[in-house]
Amino acid sequence: MTLLAFLATVLVFWRFFFQQRESLSPGNSGQLAVPTPSLIPSPTPTLPPERGNPNAQKEIIERTVEQYPLIRYVPYDGENFYLDYLGPLKLGVKIRRGELSEVKWQVYDWLRDKGVEPDSHEIVWLEE
């Protein structure tokens, strides 16, 4: 019994240490798989200079300001109304108190104070 255990141990060692191991990767016929180096992730990925649009960020900001000219001022939480964008050039105005016609003039004045003509936006009037 001891001799049988010894032979089994020798065969196992022979298999593990002296025979060439086959790779587990498909299509690899008896060759050892060599690990490929992995890329180290960069916290701020950058494109090579010949790729990408160098003005992309500027263009995005310009397009955003064009579609949302009041972006710096909204949401606005006033005494009589609350105002915020619902979409590009579309404002939602929630009337808190006062008559609709009175609040409309307040909203129009607020828009003109910010340098925006009221006709440039679609305005959705909402009551609380």
KAGI-V841429 format. One record per backbone hydrogen bond with DSSP energy under -1.0 kcal/mol. NH is the residue of the N-H (numbers start at 1). CO is the residue of the C=O. Records with the same first field share a line. If there is no record, write none. Layout:
NH=CO / CO
This chain:
5=1
6=2
7=3
8=4
9=5
10=6
11=7
12=8
13=9
14=10
15=11
16=12
17=13
18=14
28=25
30=28
51=48
56=53
59=55
60=56
61=57
62=58
63=59
64=60
65=61
66=62
67=63
68=64
71=68
73=70
74=70
76=83
78=81
82=94
83=76
84=92
86=90
87=90
89=67
90=87
91=122
92=84
93=124
94=82
95=126
96=80
97=80
103=99
104=100
105=101
106=102
107=103
108=104
109=105
110=106
111=107
112=108
113=109
114=110
115=112
116=111
120=117
121=118
122=89
124=91
126=93
128=95
